[in-house]
Amino acid sequence: MNIKITQVKSGIDRSERQKRTLVALGLRKLNASKEVEATPQIIGMIKKVSHLVKVVPVEEVATTVSGK
């Protein structure tokens, strides 16, 4: 299952650990979004910075290739 993580608050004036967690999640700027797979490691990182991010599940869209 994939989730979309969006940074909604700044990492300024946060601990170095929280700043590095945001970077590890692929979030470098405010309102930046990243789509990742929901692994236990990612879920743990999200919990550490839950006050700085918004998480939304991504609906899997089945794409079909039409052969003409």
N, CA, C and O atoms as a MOPAC input file, in Angstrom:
PM7 MOZYME 1SCF
protein

 N      0.83700 1    -1.18400 1     0.00000 1
 C      0.00000 1     0.00000 1     0.00000 1
 C      0.88500 1     1.25100 1     0.00000 1
 O      1.84900 1     1.34600 1     0.75900 1
 N      0.54000 1     2.19100 1    -0.85300 1
 C      1.30900 1     3.42800 1    -0.93900 1
 C      0.60000 1     4.53600 1    -0.18100 1
 O     -0.62400 1     4.54700 1    -0.05700 1
 N      1.40400 1     5.47400 1     0.32600 1
 C      0.86200 1     6.63600 1     1.01000 1
 C      1.53900 1     7.88200 1     0.46100 1
 O      2.67500 1     7.83400 1    -0.00900 1
 N      0.82500 1     8.99200 1     0.52900 1
 C      1.37100 1    10.27500 1     0.09200 1
 C      1.63600 1    11.10600 1     1.33400 1
 O      0.73400 1    11.34400 1     2.13700 1
 N      2.88500 1    11.54800 1     1.48800 1
 C      3.30100 1    12.33200 1     2.63600 1
 C      3.53200 1    13.76400 1     2.15900 1
 O      4.25000 1    13.98800 1     1.18500 1
 N      2.92400 1    14.73100 1     2.84600 1
 C      3.08400 1    16.13200 1     2.50700 1
 C      3.57300 1    16.88700 1     3.73000 1
 O      2.99600 1    16.76300 1     4.81100 1
 N      4.63400 1    17.66900 1     3.56600 1
 C      5.14700 1    18.47300 1     4.66900 1
 C      4.28300 1    19.72000 1     4.80100 1
 O      4.18000 1    20.50500 1     3.85900 1
 N      3.65400 1    19.90900 1     5.97500 1
 C      2.75300 1    21.04000 1     6.17400 1
 C      3.31200 1    22.07000 1     7.14500 1
 O      2.79400 1    23.18500 1     7.21500 1
 N      4.35300 1    21.72800 1     7.89400 1
 C      4.99500 1    22.67700 1     8.80000 1
 C      6.49800 1    22.64300 1     8.55900 1
 O      7.05400 1    21.63900 1     8.11200 1
 N      7.13500 1    23.75600 1     8.86500 1
 C      8.55400 1    23.91400 1     8.60100 1
 C      9.41600 1    23.10000 1     9.56300 1
 O      9.02600 1    22.83500 1    10.70000 1
 N     10.58400 1    22.71300 1     9.08300 1
 C     11.55700 1    22.01800 1     9.91400 1
 C     12.47900 1    22.96700 1    10.65900 1
 O     13.34200 1    22.53500 1    11.42400 1
 N     12.29100 1    24.26900 1    10.43200 1
 C     13.10800 1    25.27000 1    11.11900 1
 C     12.79600 1    25.23600 1    12.60900 1
 O     11.64000 1    25.07900 1    13.00100 1
 N     13.80100 1    25.38000 1    13.41800 1
 C     13.68700 1    25.38800 1    14.87800 1
 C     13.20000 1    24.04500 1    15.43000 1
 O     12.55200 1    23.99500 1    16.47500 1
 N     13.51400 1    22.97400 1    14.72900 1
 C     13.22700 1    21.61300 1    15.18800 1
 C     14.55300 1    20.94100 1    15.50000 1
 O     15.61800 1    21.44700 1    15.14500 1
 N     14.47800 1    19.80600 1    16.16400 1
 C     15.71200 1    19.09800 1    16.49500 1
 C     16.36800 1    18.56900 1    15.22100 1
 O     15.70700 1    18.37300 1    14.20100 1
 N     17.66300 1    18.34700 1    15.29600 1
 C     18.41000 1    17.84100 1    14.14400 1
 C     17.86200 1    16.48400 1    13.70700 1
 O     17.83000 1    16.18000 1    12.51500 1
 N     17.43700 1    15.67800 1    14.66300 1
 C     16.87700 1    14.35700 1    14.35500 1
 C     15.60500 1    14.47500 1    13.51500 1
 O     15.40600 1    13.70400 1    12.57600 1
 N     14.74400 1    15.44100 1    13.85300 1
 C     13.51800 1    15.63100 1    13.07700 1
 C     13.82900 1    16.16500 1    11.68600 1
 O     13.19000 1    15.76300 1    10.71400 1
 N     14.79700 1    17.06100 1    11.57800 1
 C     15.18900 1    17.58600 1    10.27400 1
 C     15.71100 1    16.46700 1     9.37500 1
 O     15.36800 1    16.39800 1     8.19500 1
 N     16.53600 1    15.59900 1     9.93700 1
 C     17.08400 1    14.49500 1     9.14700 1
 C     16.01500 1    13.48600 1     8.76400 1
 O     16.09500 1    12.87100 1     7.70100 1
 N     15.02000 1    13.30900 1     9.61700 1
 C     13.91800 1    12.40000 1     9.30300 1
 C     13.11500 1    12.93500 1     8.12600 1
 O     12.71900 1    12.16700 1     7.24900 1
 N     12.86900 1    14.24100 1     8.09200 1
 C     12.16600 1    14.83700 1     6.95600 1
 C     12.94000 1    14.62500 1     5.66100 1
 O     12.35500 1    14.28400 1     4.63300 1
 N     14.24500 1    14.82400 1     5.71200 1
 C     15.08000 1    14.62700 1     4.52000 1
 C     15.05900 1    13.15300 1     4.09500 1
 O     15.00500 1    12.85300 1     2.90200 1
 N     15.10200 1    12.24400 1     5.06100 1
 C     15.08200 1    10.81300 1     4.75100 1
 C     13.75700 1    10.40300 1     4.11300 1
 O     13.71000 1     9.46100 1     3.32300 1
 N     12.68200 1    11.11000 1     4.45600 1
 C     11.38000 1    10.84500 1     3.84100 1
 C     11.28000 1    11.47400 1     2.45300 1
 O     10.31800 1    11.22500 1     1.72600 1
 N     12.26400 1    12.28400 1     2.08600 1
 C     12.26900 1    12.91900 1     0.77100 1
 C     11.58300 1    14.26500 1     0.76100 1
 O     11.23100 1    14.77100 1    -0.30500 1
 N     11.38200 1    14.86400 1     1.94500 1
 C     10.71000 1    16.16200 1     2.04700 1
 C     11.74500 1    17.22600 1     2.36900 1
 O     12.32500 1    17.22500 1     3.45500 1
 N     11.97600 1    18.13200 1     1.43300 1
 C     12.99700 1    19.15300 1     1.61600 1
 C     12.41300 1    20.55600 1     1.71800 1
 O     13.07600 1    21.45900 1     2.22700 1
 N     11.19000 1    20.75600 1     1.24500 1
 C     10.56900 1    22.08600 1     1.26300 1
 C      9.15200 1    21.98800 1     1.81900 1
 O      8.55400 1    20.91200 1     1.84900 1
 N      8.63700 1    23.11100 1     2.25200 1
 C      7.27700 1    23.18700 1     2.74000 1
 C      6.31200 1    22.88800 1     1.59700 1
 O      6.52000 1    23.34800 1     0.47500 1
 N      5.27900 1    22.13500 1     1.86700 1
 C      4.26400 1    21.69500 1     0.90500 1
 C      4.79400 1    20.70800 1    -0.12500 1
 O      4.12600 1    20.44100 1    -1.12300 1
 N      5.98100 1    20.16300 1     0.10100 1
 C      6.51200 1    19.13100 1    -0.78800 1
 C      5.79800 1    17.81800 1    -0.47900 1
 O      5.47100 1    17.54200 1     0.67500 1
 N      5.56000 1    17.01200 1    -1.50800 1
 C      4.88400 1    15.72800 1    -1.33600 1
 C      5.75100 1    14.61100 1    -1.89000 1
 O      6.54100 1    14.80600 1    -2.81300 1
 N      5.58100 1    13.44700 1    -1.30700 1
 C      6.32500 1    12.27600 1    -1.75300 1
 C      5.40900 1    11.06700 1    -1.60900 1
 O      4.73500 1    10.91700 1    -0.59000 1
 N      5.38000 1    10.21800 1    -2.60500 1
 C      4.59100 1     8.99300 1    -2.54000 1
 C      5.54600 1     7.84200 1    -2.24200 1
 O      6.49400 1     7.60400 1    -2.99100 1
 N      5.29200 1     7.13000 1    -1.14800 1
 C      6.16300 1     6.04200 1    -0.71700 1
 C      5.33600 1     4.83100 1    -0.32400 1
 O      4.12900 1     4.92800 1    -0.09900 1
 N      6.00700 1     3.68800 1    -0.24600 1
 C      5.34800 1     2.47300 1     0.21500 1
 C      5.30900 1     2.48500 1     1.74300 1
 O      6.27600 1     2.88500 1     2.39100 1
 N      4.20400 1     2.05000 1     2.30500 1
 C      4.00500 1     2.08400 1     3.76500 1
 C      4.66800 1     0.87400 1     4.41400 1
 O      4.00500 1    -0.12000 1     4.70800 1
 N      5.97600 1     0.96300 1     4.63500 1
 C      6.70900 1    -0.09400 1     5.32200 1
 C      6.78400 1     0.26200 1     6.80600 1
 O      6.55100 1     1.41700 1     7.16300 1
 N      7.09700 1    -0.68400 1     7.66900 1
 C      7.22200 1    -0.36600 1     9.09600 1
 C      8.25500 1     0.72900 1     9.37600 1
 O      8.07200 1     1.52200 1    10.30000 1
 N      9.32700 1     0.78500 1     8.59900 1
 C     10.34900 1     1.80100 1     8.79000 1
 C      9.79600 1     3.19400 1     8.46100 1
 O     10.03400 1     4.15000 1     9.19900 1
 N      9.07000 1     3.29800 1     7.36800 1
 C      8.48900 1     4.57600 1     6.96200 1
 C      7.43600 1     5.02700 1     7.97100 1
 O      7.38400 1     6.20400 1     8.32900 1
 N      6.60200 1     4.10100 1     8.42800 1
 C      5.57100 1     4.42500 1     9.41600 1
 C      6.22100 1     4.96200 1    10.69500 1
 O      5.71600 1     5.91400 1    11.29000 1
 N      7.32600 1     4.36500 1    11.11800 1
 C      8.03900 1     4.82800 1    12.30500 1
 C      8.57900 1     6.23500 1    12.12500 1
 O      8.51300 1     7.04700 1    13.04700 1
 N      9.11800 1     6.53600 1    10.93300 1
 C      9.63500 1     7.87200 1    10.67300 1
 C      8.50300 1     8.89100 1    10.66400 1
 O      8.66500 1    10.00700 1    11.15700 1
 N      7.35900 1     8.51300 1    10.10700 1
 C      6.20600 1     9.41900 1    10.07400 1
 C      5.73500 1     9.72800 1    11.49200 1
 O      5.35200 1    10.86200 1    11.77900 1
 N      5.75800 1     8.74500 1    12.37400 1
 C      5.34100 1     8.97500 1    13.75800 1
 C      6.24700 1     9.97700 1    14.45600 1
 O      5.78000 1    10.74400 1    15.29900 1
 N      7.53500 1     9.98500 1    14.12200 1
 C      8.48000 1    10.91200 1    14.74600 1
 C      8.25800 1    12.36300 1    14.32100 1
 O      8.57700 1    13.29000 1    15.06400 1
 N      7.70900 1    12.55100 1    13.12100 1
 C      7.47200 1    13.91200 1    12.62900 1
 C      5.99500 1    14.12600 1    12.27900 1
 O      5.67400 1    14.91400 1    11.38900 1
 N      5.10900 1    13.43300 1    12.97000 1
 C      3.67800 1    13.48800 1    12.65000 1
 C      3.09900 1    14.88800 1    12.77500 1
 O      2.11300 1    15.20500 1    12.11000 1
 N      3.69200 1    15.73500 1    13.61500 1
 C      3.21200 1    17.09800 1    13.79100 1
 C      3.65300 1    18.02300 1    12.65400 1
 O      3.22500 1    19.17500 1    12.59300 1
 N      4.50200 1    17.52600 1    11.76000 1
 C      5.00400 1    18.33400 1    10.65400 1
 C      4.47800 1    17.89400 1     9.29300 1
 O      4.64400 1    18.60600 1     8.30300 1
 N      3.84100 1    16.72100 1     9.24100 1
 C      3.42700 1    16.16000 1     7.95500 1
 C      1.95000 1    15.77800 1     7.96800 1
 O      1.33100 1    15.63600 1     9.02200 1
 N      1.40500 1    15.61500 1     6.75500 1
 C      0.05200 1    15.11200 1     6.55900 1
 C      0.17500 1    13.85800 1     5.70300 1
 O      0.88800 1    13.85500 1     4.69900 1
 N     -0.52200 1    12.78900 1     6.10100 1
 C     -0.41700 1    11.51300 1     5.39600 1
 C     -1.78000 1    11.13800 1     4.82100 1
 O     -2.79800 1    11.18600 1     5.51200 1
 N     -1.77700 1    10.76200 1     3.54000 1
 C     -3.00400 1    10.37100 1     2.85400 1
 C     -2.74000 1     9.07000 1     2.11200 1
 O     -1.73800 1     8.96300 1     1.40500 1
 N     -3.62000 1     8.06900 1     2.25500 1
 C     -3.43400 1     6.84100 1     1.47400 1
 C     -3.68400 1     7.11100 1    -0.01100 1
 O     -4.55000 1     7.90600 1    -0.37400 1
 N     -2.91200 1     6.43700 1    -0.85600 1
 C     -3.03900 1     6.60400 1    -2.30300 1
 C     -3.83400 1     5.43300 1    -2.85300 1
 O     -3.54600 1     4.27100 1    -2.56800 1
 N     -4.83900 1     5.76700 1    -3.64500 1
 C     -5.64600 1     4.72500 1    -4.27200 1
 C     -4.85700 1     4.13000 1    -5.44300 1
 O     -4.36100 1     4.84800 1    -6.31100 1
 N     -4.75900 1     2.82800 1    -5.44000 1
 C     -4.07300 1     2.14400 1    -6.53800 1
 C     -4.97000 1     2.18600 1    -7.76700 1
 O     -6.09300 1     1.68200 1    -7.73700 1
 N     -4.48900 1     2.77300 1    -8.82400 1
 C     -5.25500 1     2.86900 1   -10.06500 1
 C     -4.70900 1     1.83100 1   -11.03200 1
 O     -3.53900 1     1.85900 1   -11.41300 1
 N     -5.58600 1     0.91700 1   -11.41600 1
 C     -5.17800 1    -0.12000 1   -12.36300 1
 C     -5.17100 1     0.47100 1   -13.76800 1
 O     -6.19300 1     0.96000 1   -14.25100 1
 N     -4.02500 1     0.42300 1   -14.41000 1
 C     -3.91900 1     0.95100 1   -15.77500 1
 C     -3.92600 1    -0.22700 1   -16.74500 1
 O     -3.27800 1    -1.25000 1   -16.52500 1
 N     -4.65600 1    -0.05200 1   -17.78800 1
 C     -4.72100 1    -1.10500 1   -18.80700 1
 C     -4.15600 1    -0.53600 1   -20.10400 1
 O     -4.35800 1     0.63100 1   -20.44000 1
 N     -3.46200 1    -1.37500 1   -20.79900 1
 C     -2.87400 1    -0.98600 1   -22.07800 1
 C     -3.74300 1    -1.58000 1   -23.16700 1
 O     -3.90900 1    -2.79700 1   -23.25400 1
 N     -4.28500 1    -0.72200 1   -23.98300 1
 C     -5.13300 1    -1.20800 1   -25.08000 1
 C     -4.25800 1    -1.44100 1   -26.30400 1
 O     -3.55000 1    -0.54800 1   -26.76900 1
 N     -4.32800 1    -2.65300 1   -26.80500 1
 C     -3.53800 1    -3.01400 1   -27.98300 1
 C     -4.33800 1    -2.82000 1   -29.24900 1
 O     -5.28000 1    -3.56700 1   -29.51500 1
 N     -3.96600 1    -1.81100 1   -30.04000 1
 C     -4.68800 1    -1.55500 1   -31.28000 1
 C     -3.84000 1    -1.92400 1   -32.45400 1
 O     -4.27300 1    -1.78100 1   -33.59800 1

